[in-house]
Amino acid sequence: MKLPTPFVQSDLPLGPRHAGKVRDWYDLPGGRRALVATDRLSAFDCILGAIPYKGQVLNQLSAFWFERTRDIVPNHLLEVPDPNVSIVKVCRPWPVEIVVRGYITGVTATSLWTLYARGERELYGVRLPDGLRKNDRLPHPIITPTTKAVAGAHDERTTRDEIIARGLVPEAVYAQIERAALALFARGSEICVQGGLTLTPEFAALLDWVDTGVKPTPAAIAQRCKAFEPEFGAGCRFLPHYRPAPLESRV
């Protein structure tokens, strides 16, 4: 079967088109935005090509996770009128990304395993024990935050204390983010196991937390944590779920 030509750029009669690495977007009345997932393939801040249907898969995976995590924290998704399109509430992101990791793995310069293998034990503000091997499960999931770089720049490693000290996120908000991120990771892992998969980050629960623009009163701090983007699809690695046999059957 011949695959169709990849969908690399949208052209909708909705006003000016804005383009990211993968998605196009159009601002709509009422504080809404149309996000159009194209078939563009991006890695390491570069567009490498395009794969037919990739945009549909990405958009519908996002919708899948949004619906299954609304009870943990509300999100900005309003509707999905087309396989490639999501209508969302416009939000302003906090300048951090929250990554929950359950395994020590990876090959990039900032991955847990690369840093651990060269002798580092204090990673992202978390102390890891000696004796871990590549792809080992961590004693418990950990949060490894990064800055959220502007276009053309790269995210940088950071820690909870640095984020709060620099005023990037208020401490009360960051505490809510940590609790929700770990709950999202637990939910994602649970759902993946039901489908015969193990969620093995590099990236597990990547959240773009948002500031809705309200004043920083106690009630407003709670309101600010009401939209996020869980990247259980595009930003994750999955493996077939492995259940070790009982010891007596392996002897």
C-alpha positions, 0 to 999 in steps of 0.5 A: 500500500502506498502511503499518502504524502505527509502533512507538513503544514496547515493552511486554515482560514483562521487567521495568521498561522504560527509554527512550532517544530511539530505543531502549527497553531491559530489563535481563536476568540474567547482565549482559545487556540487551535493546535494542529499536529503535523507529520513533521518529525523533530529531534534534538531541536531539528526537523528531520523529515515527516512521517504520514499519519504521525500528527494524527497519532500524536494528537490522539495520544495526547487526547487519550492521556488528557482524558485519563488524567483529568481527575489528578489535575485539570488540563487545557484541552477543550475538544478534538474536532479533527484527528490532527486538531485540538482546541485548547485554552490559551495559557502562559507556561511556567519556564520549567519542564518537569520530568519524572524518571523511574529507570536509570537509562539514556545516552545523551549528555544529560541523561541519568545514565551518562551522568551516573556512569562518569561518577556523578551521584548528585543528579538534579538535586537527588542523591543516587546510591552506588552500584546501579547498572544501566536500565536498572529501576530506581529505588523510587521515581525521581523528578529531574527538572530542566529550564524551558528554553526559548526558541533556538536555545537548549533546556538546562539541568536544574534543581528544585532549590534553584527553581525556587531561588531564581523565582521561576516558580513559587515554592507553593506552586512547585510543591503542587507540581511535584505531587501531581507529577508523581501521581501522573507518572504512577497513573501512566505506569499503571495504564501502560502495564495494563497494555503490556508495556513498561514506561521506561524514561528518559522522559516519563511525565513531561509537564508544561505547567502554566500560569493563567495570569491571575494574581498570586493569592493563595487561591490563585496559586491553586488555580495556576496548576490547572493545565499541563501537557503530559507527554506519555506519547511523544516523549516516552520510551516503552518496553514490553512489560516484564514479569519475572518468574517466581524464584522456584521456577527459575532454579 
